[in-house]
């Protein structure tokens, strides 16, 4: 089969392997549908199948409905993400349904219908599938279908386009009553192949997994073909361009410059992580004549506005405005953010019910900068990225609806009743509590190995996103692959960084701004060591040590502070120094004096930056041998010579000279860094934390 607007991914050989296992075929079909974002969004949509299975108590065959459980994602769905319910028990709930005003009480009763006790909690869509008699059902949120569903003439267009073979149910919040209305639509229109839900999405079905899959693709393809035929037919898309975009380099430069400022405004209640996109579909919309009319209307599909808020904030800036004066930029943007927060508060106050949950963060999630792109801000990178994807879906819907009719959004009260639904609030309350570094952005120099990688891993484990960097591209690539495998693609990004090169430092912080919105924690860890007698020490050795350790720390801190001041939400700088900053020893003039300079620079920076709530602290390790570059280049040989021992004897020598008789590992340094930024020491700055096993000669006092 050939499709232009959707992806046909069905593999007959793969399906044949699953033949006879309808639940496995349901999962297979769901994964295929979820792999195409034109069909449904991340976490959106629902699929089901009904099979005959033995009752574990009676042994008699009963009909069981397997359906995607609450909070799952079709693209990554596994059996553990399904809910399984007795179909007859689910249908019997009709007998005790007390009407739409008592709708929410039905959700708790779904648990009395559970067949598989290990299954996922049933979602609110359960009755929508359960009341339809088909063996396989797909409920998706395809842009092409929602464009018709959100059009002013959507019902008429659906009737004409499909010749009566697709039913129509007007907008209603998902739940038990909507399930009854779907069944009524089917009863009133026997033989239809699907149902369009006004402003919401699409239901399609089939007797087998394959029939349902193909039916779904065919209906969406037909919708997409219809939209394509009408783009620009009566008027230019979105009324035509009002402005032109900057070129790609210009867009990236402006985005990197403004992102930390926007993040600061959006983080007035909690630290947010950002995402930026200048996707062509976004630019077409934000550069158009219709932007000012359509953007305030908000989105139509509940899945869209639950993640993007009721409407975006549109910046009143020119694409090529000079953004270098941070103070002037903040003064210009502050009224827009205050107006947005006021608008959102008024929306809440006007629409709230006596039992509504408390108002949530009033800051925007989606920010549009005409000529530049779209910014999204949320609790973590994945949520911010998905919000941007959902708003892009909303743009597609507006584009299609405007091409064939006129776009309509949900009334504010309907939108509020979804956003502040008690069942939605309960779902939010069940989510895991934020980790200590959730919402934080960390850049650890030299983080592709040794101490730097250990620190970055610790921060990622505690919820931070990290900018991995190294001057060795191969080493950096390996670290990136390791982090992707361990933490996922949204937990990190990479940047090639030699701390002696100002341009690479600038680019690394621009990467941080574009990928995450800015930076909160900077750890100056990159280093090297040279152990030579004063007679053997060269000028080149001296310059290299001071360039990397002292000048590098200074330039990275300088760049970090510039970003942190844009955000105006404080920050942390940690400098990985050494016990050698305090202890005198032979063959160590260059390295030891550079470390002393690093330590005092930490104190100087702490004294200067306290007023900006930027804390500067130092960690003094000693003899961290594992996976460390410090032992390359003859350092180990030099230290062994200084102590009159062999290289092999160094680890034991270092351990025995400590008060605790301990070997110091990269994880020990990582734990010390986390202790400084994890929330318990927020009123500490200018401190030195020794992690050396206990060396009396290195005591600060």
C-alpha positions, 0 to 999 in steps of 0.5 A: 500500500502507498500513502503520502501523508502517513507511514505504512509500517506494517511488516507481514513477516513480523505480524505472522510471528505474533499471529494468534496473540491479539494482545501482542498484535495490539502492542505491535500496532500501537508501536507502529502508530506511535512511531509516526507523530503525524498520527498521534503525539507523544503520550497521546491517543489510545488503542485497544483489543477485545479477546476471549480469555479464561476467567482465573476463578471459573475457568470459563471464557470471558471477553477481556478488553486490553487497553493502553493504561493511564499515562502511557505512550503508544510508540513505546508501549509494552504489555506492562503498560496495558490495562485489562478489564472484564468487558461484561463488568465494564458494560454493567457500569451503565446500570449504576451511572448517575449522570454526567454530573457524577461522571468522575466517580465512575473512574474509581469503579473501573478498578472493580472491572480489572481482569489482570491484577498486574495491569496498568491503571485504566485511563479515562478513555476506557469506556470510550473503547469498552462501549464500542463493539469492535475487536480492535479500536484506535483513538488518535490525535492526528493533525489532519483529522483534528484540523477538520474536527476544529474547523467551524464547518467540521461536521459538514466537511466530515459528512461530505468528505467521507460520504457519511462513513465517518460519524460525528460527536460534538466536543465533550470532555472524555469520560463515561458519558462520552463513551455512551455518546460514541455508542449512540452515534454508532447505533444511529449510523450503522456501518460507519468506519469511524467517528470524528470527535469535535475539536478532539480527535478520531476513532477508527476500528477493525475486526483484526489488528491489521484491519484497524491499522489500515482503516486508521491510515486510510481515514487520516490519509484522506483528511490530509489529502483534503487539506493539501488540496485546499492550502492557499486555495482561497487565501495565502496560508496564515494570510501570508508572511508579515515578516521574514525570518533571520537566516539560520545562523542569525536565528540561533544567535538571537535564540542563544542570547535571549533564552537565558533571559526568558528562562529567568522570567519563566523560573519565577516559581521553580527552575525550568528547563528550556527547548528551542525550535526554528522548525519551518512549520513554526516559522511559517506561523510566527512570521504570518499576518494571522499570528496576532489573531490565532495565537491568543485563541489557544489550542483545540485538542485537550492533549495540546493545551494540557502541555502548552497552556491555554495560549502562548506568549508572543514577544513584541521584538523585532527579529534583528533587535540588539539583545546585548543590553540585558538590563534594557531587554529585561525592562522591555520583556517584564511587562509582557510576562506580567500581563501573561501572568495576569491573564492566566490568573484571571482565566483561573479566577473566572473559570474555577469551581469551589473544589478546583485545585489551586492555581498552578504556575502562571508563567507561559510554557510556549513563547514565540519570537517572530522571525526567530523561533519557538521556546518552551519551558517546563520542569524537565527537558523531555516535557519542554521538548514535547510541549514544543512538539504539541504546539507544532501539532496545534499549528498544523491544526490551525493551518488545516482548519483555516485552509478549509474553513475557520479555526475554532478553539475550545471555549475557555471554560471547557479548557479550564475544566480539562486543565484543572480536572480533579482526575488530572490533578490526581494524576499529577499528584501521583507523579514522582517527586522532583529530584534534588537537581530537577530543573537544573542545568550543569556544565562540568568542564572535562566531563568525558572522563575521570572526575568530570564524568563522575560529577556529570553522572551524579548530577544527571542521576539527581535530575539535572541536565548536563552539557558534556564537553571535552577537547577530545572529540572521540572521548566526548562521543563515547561519553555521549553514547554512554549517557544516552544509554544510561539517561536518555537523549533528553538528559544531556548534550555535548560540546567540544571544549578546550578551556584555553579557547575563548571561542569554544567557551562561547560556543559551549554556553550557546549550546547550553542556552539553545538546548536547555535555556541557560546554565545553573551549575558550572564545575571547573574541572578540566586540568592537567598536571606536570611534575618537574623540578624547578631546573627542568620546568620549561616556560612552555610547561608553566604557560600550559598549566596557567592557561588551562588551570587558572586562565581557563577557570577564569574564562569559563567562570566569566562566561557562566556568570554572564549567563547566570546574570541574564537568568537572575535566579542565582547559580553555583560555581564549583572549582576542582582545585587540589590539596596542592593549593595548600601543601608544599612539596618537591617538583611541583612549582608550576602545578602547585602554584597554579592550584593556589591561584585557582583557590584564591580566585575562587575566594575572589569570585565568591566575594564579588558574586554573592550579591547575585546569589551566585555561590562559588566554592572549591573542592580539594581532592588528592590522588584521584587516580582512577580514569584520570587524565592527570596521570598522563604525560609523566605526572605519575612518574614525576610524583613517584620519583619525588617520593622515591617509590615506583609508579605501581606503589603510588596508590597505596602510598597515597592511601597510607599517608591519609588519616583515614587510610582511604583511596580517593575515587572520582565518585568521592569528588562527585558526591562532594560536588553534589553536597554543595549544590544539592540544596542543603548548603544553599547559604554556603559560599567561599568554602573549601571542601577537602576530599583527600582522605584526611591530610593534616597539612592540607587543613585550611585552618 
